């Protein structure tokens, strides 16, 4: 009897050891607009692989500066494709691992019902006080919003009404708290499973702004972390793509 | 040119904001500090704690509450809209109001300390010589507390210049209106414009050092009351 117990203890112990040896922690930096889908994907990934994700959300420009200065990130889920390419050139990312995990969509959104019409005419009439937009210098969704206003020929006219969010999450917050009447946000922020957030919105036609290709890349620091490659594979899986699509991204 | 026009605009805006906040807090903070220094009321503890709150609260907490309170659906926003001013977030005066809260302890605490250091005696003497309390305050207490006023004003000014988190939460980063120097540096860094970030950051560093150096080097001898 005693030997059986000892054997079981030994077996249990060695099982624990194997799991802890193959399961790894992965530090990753994720663009703010991908927060909601990432939060849904995280437990799925952790459950299927046993790895653990330690996620920082923020602007990609800040992540770039931090990665250049030795931040412990092992994988970047970016809001653009320029930053991952730049990191490759700096020798801080592995080029063969980069791929587009989502294509972002730009929305004009207001919490006030009826303010934003289905054709975006609201921008031309300009009968509102403040329009929130992510800083065009820092965020691709901000740059896309400026491009839209320029294409519609309303940029000059609207300039005095613009307020700038530091990133797309803050822009969303300005609109959600009604401090700005309306704003350019990411579709993923106001859309889930075919339903839009309350208020009014206009999905900006893709012809009005350059495509927002969002790339992910494994960083040099994460080269030998099994969880890094596992997450890349996970992001490419059909099941994952279905979830990403449910937030309004193309892929 | 060392700094481009946008940077100069940010610096000028920052200086203007800090100067206005310092003046407002001199007017608001002095009576508060005087009361805190003199009172034996039970309310001294709670009020003192409230004044000190911005010292320990993360700026994000203050900024978050201010954004909600000053927004169109908040109590302050309701009030300013009723007064015909409109909601304050994303305006210069919104920043002024937020900074008044944020820098309050930097004005009140040094003043309170210097008022307490004067003690009861000089004022009692003034009273026996026939000075009214108000008269005694202006002719006796104010001159004696001069070093305290100087320290409080410099600390308030410098602390407002160094403000970042609250401005980021309620400012909306508008050039010439709410884009102060600290936010401008943050923008430069995020946009990978490290050269510009360095230059503006150096200006801030040198300014802050000189202010503190001036304050520590200039040690007035305590005047005898």
Interface residues (C-beta under 8 A of the other chain):
Chain A: X59 X61 X62 X64 X65 X129 X130 X132 X135 X137 X138 X162 X163 X164 X165 X166 X170 X173 X174 X177 X178 X179 X180
Chain B: X67 X68 X71 X72 X73 X86 X87 X89 X90 X168 X172 X173 X174 X186 X187 X189 X190 X191 X192
